[in-house]
Amino acid sequence: MQLKIITPEESLFEGEIDLIQVPGKKGTFEVLHNHAPIISTLTKGKVKVRPTSGEEKFFDIPGGVIQVKNNDIIVLTEMSI
């Protein structure tokens, strides 16, 4: 899966991943390979990213939006907190 985490000021992450876990309005959820298309709002919390190669990364966000379609994931957020 290809992930981009973007703020108005910069790109926080871009690359191939196996998993992303995000703080949804109704609770934390994960996106894995071949997840159904979705657009969801995010709340303040921690985003966990498991890159295909390398160690897990964590990003604190104040909220935002996630879009998943055809194994392409975009997370739009304000500056990380």
N, C-alpha and C positions, 0 to 999 in steps of 0.2 A: 504494500500500500504506500502511496505517496502522501506525505503530510506537509502542510505549510501552517505555521502559527505566525500570524501577522498582527502588528499594531500599526497605528497611523505613522509612527516614527521609524519603525524598523521591522525586520523579519527576525523573530526569535528562534525559529527552527524551520529547516527545510530538508527533507530526506525520506528515505525508505524506512518504514516501521513495520513491526509485527502487531502492535497493540497501542491503543490510546485509551486512557481512562479520564473522563471529564466530569465536573460537577454540574449536573443538570438541575433544572428547577425542581424536579420531583425526585431527586436523588442521583447519586453517582452512577454512571453507566460506562460500559466499555464498547469499543468498536474493534472488531476483528476482520480478517480478510473476508470479502464478499458480503459485508453487512448490507442490509437493505438501505436504499436511499433515505436520507433523513435530513431535516433542518431542525435544529433545536436551540433554544436559548440556554445560556450557561449562567450560573451564579458565581459569586466569589468563592474561590477555593483553589485546590491544587489539581493541575493537569499532570498525569503520569504518561510518559512516552517510552515505549520500548523499541529502540532502533533495531533494525535487522542485524546490524553489527555494532557492538559497543554496549556501554552500560546504560541503564535506565536514566532518564532525565526527568526533572520535576520543574514545573513552572507555576508560580502563584499568580492567579489572574483575578481581577475585580469583577469579572462577568464577561459575557460576550455571546457569540453565536458559533455553532459548528454546522458545517455542511458536509455530508458524505454522499458520494455518487461514484459508482464504478471504481471503487478502491482509491479514489482521490478524496482527500480530506482537507478541508480548510477550516481553521479556527481563527475568527476575527475577535480581537480583544483590545482593550485599552492597554496602556503601559502595564507591564507586570508590577506586582506590588511586593 
